[in-house]
Amino acid sequence: MDQDKTQLTEFLLRMGDNALILGHRTSEWCGHAPVLEEDIALANTALDLMGQTQLWLTYAAEVMGDGKTADDLAFLRDVWDFRNLLLVELPNGDFGQTLMRQFLFDAFQSIHLPRLAKSSDPRVAEIAEKASKEAAYHVERSADTVVGLGDGTEESHNRMQAALDRLWPYIGEMFASDPVDAAMAEAGIAPDPANLRTEYDALVGRVLAEATLTVPESTFAHKGGRTGQTHTEHLGHLLTQMQWLQRAYPGATW
Amino acid sequence: MSKEWPLWEIFIRGQHGLSHRHVGSLHAPDAEMAIKNARDVYTRRNEGVSIWVVEANNIAASAPSEKGPLYEPSESKIYRHPTFYDIPDDVGHM
């Protein structure tokens, strides 16, 4: 595979794996959310993310061109092959932490996807066009919930602040550009994520202020997920759940 | 203050040109979230183009015990149904 294709594949895996892993995490709440309405809403979000996964990984598999399918990529790769942000593989924690993570991710998607919709790669543009409408709704919903819980009772406020403090060190990875991002920006396929930070901070800062939450001062960032260098221990555990059927019964279909 | 979210009645317009129709109810902390919850609970299968939400305790309803005085008087007034007219053939399907 030539260099261009390798880098495009890497980019597509990053997009697809974020959606896949967060979609799986979100789906873990199915049947367990604190109220019925939130349960259905979270399941809808999970399904939107699975739909996005399908589109990104299908394209990734085509670019790779070695006969693999999106299903192969989702269910037969191992931890070190995944290119998702560390943020999305973290365990759900309580409902507040789940929603805080959702908001921090949705905020990024809501800024990133509309730009991808103008990609020089028509396939990327098409996928981003569809996904950006979903992301626009997701961020509206998760921002509302963050405000509702942050500016809610003393307990909900404390839980949301704890969630923010826990998750904040995982934000920086979204904007940590590397040669793949440089190549994508050069080809007009995707924006350099480092350039999205100001807009992201403004959006997130506005919502967190309304939620009466304090943005942590630390700029330390855990990294290694989107490059595949170092995932957390949690991803392996997630994969044992997500992949067990294809591992135990290879090739099983409905 | 009650810890339960208030109940909202949900009305969905299925297509342009049709009226909003009552589809059910759900709980939400405020009107905005009620619309979002309605979107997630009642329009998952492409059912709607517009959502109305009304907090259930804002709906005034007729009392079932008064159904005699309210509805029986109209039972004997069949002339209110426009079924006694000869419709000219030229009108076609009505």
Interface residues (C-beta under 8 A of the other chain):
Chain A: V35 L36 E37 I40 A41 N44 Y137 E140 R141 D144 G148
Chain B: W5 L26 H27 A28 P29 E32 M33 K36 N37 R39 D40 V41 R44
